[in-house]
């Protein structure tokens, strides 16, 4: 079992590396600006004292005012984990950066979120529906 890394400690490291990128931090999770996500992800993966080398999961939540995409990372080397969140306030055309270039395992999970919530992942190599057919109207997990 991994040990949850203090998100507040990581927030301090991220603020040094990416000033102004952390929106909110608790002991359990971080919320970061979407435009900073690719750089932050690469940093979390490669920083010697962090080494989050495994993306354990991605999911999304519709809070009616905004969408939140939740990333769960783990370090197999250091045996710790982290929850990172990013928000999109655009209900009509939500777009976030893809993390496929950092963690190949994001490919299928980003497609699932796109299919069920309609959140597009900019830079994804093959973003298309995975469960529903192309003509399906809407996105079934949105609260509309």
ZAROMAR-726806 format. One record per residue (C-alpha): residue number from 1; residue in one letter; chain; x, y, z. Coordinates in nm, 2 decimals. Layout:
BEGIN
R  num  residuo  cadena      px      py      pz
R  NUM        a       A       X       Y       Z
...
! end
This chain:
BEGIN
R  num  residuo  cadena      px      py      pz
R    1        x       A    0.00    0.00    0.00
R    2        x       A    0.13    0.35   -0.09
R    3        x       A    0.14    0.63    0.16
R    4        x       A   -0.03    0.96    0.07
R    5        x       A    0.23    1.23    0.02
R    6        x       A    0.13    1.56    0.18
R    7        x       A   -0.02    1.76   -0.10
R    8        x       A    0.07    2.08    0.09
R    9        x       A    0.44    1.98    0.07
R   10        x       A    0.41    1.92   -0.30
R   11        x       A    0.22    2.25   -0.35
R   12        x       A    0.51    2.44   -0.20
R   13        x       A    0.75    2.26   -0.44
R   14        x       A    0.52    2.34   -0.74
R   15        x       A    0.49    2.70   -0.64
R   16        x       A    0.87    2.73   -0.66
R   17        x       A    0.89    2.56   -1.00
R   18        x       A    0.56    2.69   -1.15
R   19        x       A    0.46    3.02   -0.96
R   20        x       A    0.09    3.08   -0.95
R   21        x       A   -0.01    2.74   -1.08
R   22        x       A   -0.16    2.60   -0.76
R   23        x       A   -0.52    2.71   -0.70
R   24        x       A   -0.59    2.52   -0.38
R   25        x       A   -0.42    2.26   -0.16
R   26        x       A   -0.52    2.04    0.13
R   27        x       A   -0.34    1.76    0.30
R   28        x       A   -0.51    1.51    0.06
R   29        x       A   -0.51    1.68   -0.28
R   30        x       A   -0.41    1.97   -0.50
R   31        x       A   -0.60    2.18   -0.75
R   32        x       A   -0.39    2.33   -1.03
R   33        x       A   -0.45    2.56   -1.33
R   34        x       A   -0.52    2.36   -1.64
R   35        x       A   -0.26    2.55   -1.85
R   36        x       A    0.01    2.44   -1.60
R   37        x       A   -0.09    2.07   -1.60
R   38        x       A    0.15    1.93   -1.86
R   39        x       A    0.45    2.09   -1.70
R   40        x       A    0.34    2.00   -1.35
R   41        x       A    0.28    1.64   -1.46
R   42        x       A    0.63    1.61   -1.62
R   43        x       A    0.78    1.76   -1.30
R   44        x       A    0.59    1.52   -1.07
R   45        x       A    0.71    1.23   -1.28
R   46        x       A    1.08    1.33   -1.31
R   47        x       A    1.16    1.51   -0.98
R   48        x       A    1.41    1.30   -0.79
R   49        x       A    1.23    1.33   -0.46
R   50        x       A    0.89    1.27   -0.60
R   51        x       A    0.91    1.02   -0.90
R   52        x       A    0.54    0.97   -0.96
R   53        x       A    0.60    0.71   -1.23
R   54        x       A    0.26    0.55   -1.23
R   55        x       A   -0.08    0.71   -1.33
R   56        x       A   -0.32    0.49   -1.13
R   57        x       A   -0.64    0.65   -1.26
R   58        x       A   -0.82    0.95   -1.41
R   59        x       A   -1.19    1.03   -1.35
R   60        x       A   -1.41    1.33   -1.39
R   61        x       A   -1.68    1.49   -1.18
R   62        x       A   -1.96    1.73   -1.29
R   63        x       A   -2.03    1.99   -1.02
R   64        x       A   -2.28    2.17   -1.24
R   65        x       A   -2.07    2.50   -1.21
R   66        x       A   -1.76    2.33   -1.35
R   67        x       A   -1.60    1.99   -1.44
R   68        x       A   -1.32    1.86   -1.23
R   69        x       A   -1.08    1.60   -1.37
R   70        x       A   -0.91    1.40   -1.09
R   71        x       A   -0.57    1.23   -1.14
R   72        x       A   -0.43    0.97   -0.90
R   73        x       A   -0.05    0.92   -0.92
R   74        x       A    0.18    0.68   -0.74
R   75        x       A    0.55    0.63   -0.71
R   76        x       A    0.65    0.27   -0.73
R   77        x       A    1.00    0.38   -0.64
R   78        x       A    0.92    0.58   -0.33
R   79        x       A    0.59    0.42   -0.23
R   80        x       A    0.38    0.73   -0.21
R   81        x       A    0.07    0.86   -0.39
R   82        x       A   -0.10    1.19   -0.48
R   83        x       A   -0.44    1.32   -0.59
R   84        x       A   -0.42    1.61   -0.84
R   85        x       A   -0.73    1.80   -0.97
R   86        x       A   -0.79    2.03   -1.26
R   87        x       A   -1.11    2.23   -1.34
R   88        x       A   -1.28    2.34   -1.65
R   89        x       A   -1.54    2.61   -1.61
R   90        x       A   -1.66    2.60   -1.97
R   91        x       A   -1.98    2.39   -1.97
R   92        x       A   -2.03    2.41   -2.35
R   93        x       A   -1.68    2.31   -2.47
R   94        x       A   -1.46    2.19   -2.19
R   95        x       A   -1.10    2.15   -2.29
R   96        x       A   -0.80    2.03   -2.08
R   97        x       A   -0.45    1.94   -2.19
R   98        x       A   -0.38    1.57   -2.25
R   99        x       A   -0.13    1.38   -2.04
R  100        x       A   -0.07    1.10   -2.29
R  101        x       A    0.27    1.24   -2.37
R  102        x       A    0.37    1.20   -2.00
R  103        x       A    0.19    0.88   -1.91
R  104        x       A    0.08    0.66   -2.20
R  105        x       A   -0.18    0.50   -1.97
R  106        x       A   -0.38    0.83   -1.99
R  107        x       A   -0.49    0.75   -2.34
R  108        x       A   -0.78    0.52   -2.27
R  109        x       A   -0.90    0.70   -1.96
R  110        x       A   -0.91    1.04   -2.14
R  111        x       A   -1.11    0.88   -2.42
R  112        x       A   -1.36    0.74   -2.16
R  113        x       A   -1.40    1.09   -2.00
R  114        x       A   -1.44    1.25   -2.34
R  115        x       A   -1.71    0.99   -2.43
R  116        x       A   -1.91    1.02   -2.11
R  117        x       A   -1.85    1.39   -2.01
R  118        x       A   -1.76    1.56   -2.33
R  119        x       A   -1.43    1.70   -2.20
R  120        x       A   -1.18    1.73   -2.48
R  121        x       A   -0.81    1.66   -2.41
R  122        x       A   -0.60    1.89   -2.63
R  123        x       A   -0.30    1.70   -2.78
R  124        x       A   -0.46    1.35   -2.74
R  125        x       A   -0.34    1.13   -3.03
R  126        x       A   -0.68    0.97   -3.10
R  127        x       A   -0.96    1.13   -2.91
R  128        x       A   -1.29    0.96   -3.01
R  129        x       A   -1.58    0.79   -2.85
R  130        x       A   -1.50    0.45   -2.69
R  131        x       A   -1.83    0.32   -2.55
R  132        x       A   -2.10    0.51   -2.74
R  133        x       A   -2.15    0.55   -3.12
R  134        x       A   -2.05    0.86   -3.30
R  135        x       A   -2.40    0.99   -3.35
R  136        x       A   -2.50    0.95   -2.98
R  137        x       A   -2.66    1.28   -2.86
R  138        x       A   -2.49    1.44   -2.56
R  139        x       A   -2.28    1.30   -2.28
R  140        x       A   -2.45    1.06   -2.03
R  141        x       A   -2.26    1.15   -1.71
R  142        x       A   -2.32    1.52   -1.73
R  143        x       A   -2.58    1.67   -1.49
R  144        x       A   -2.80    1.84   -1.75
! end
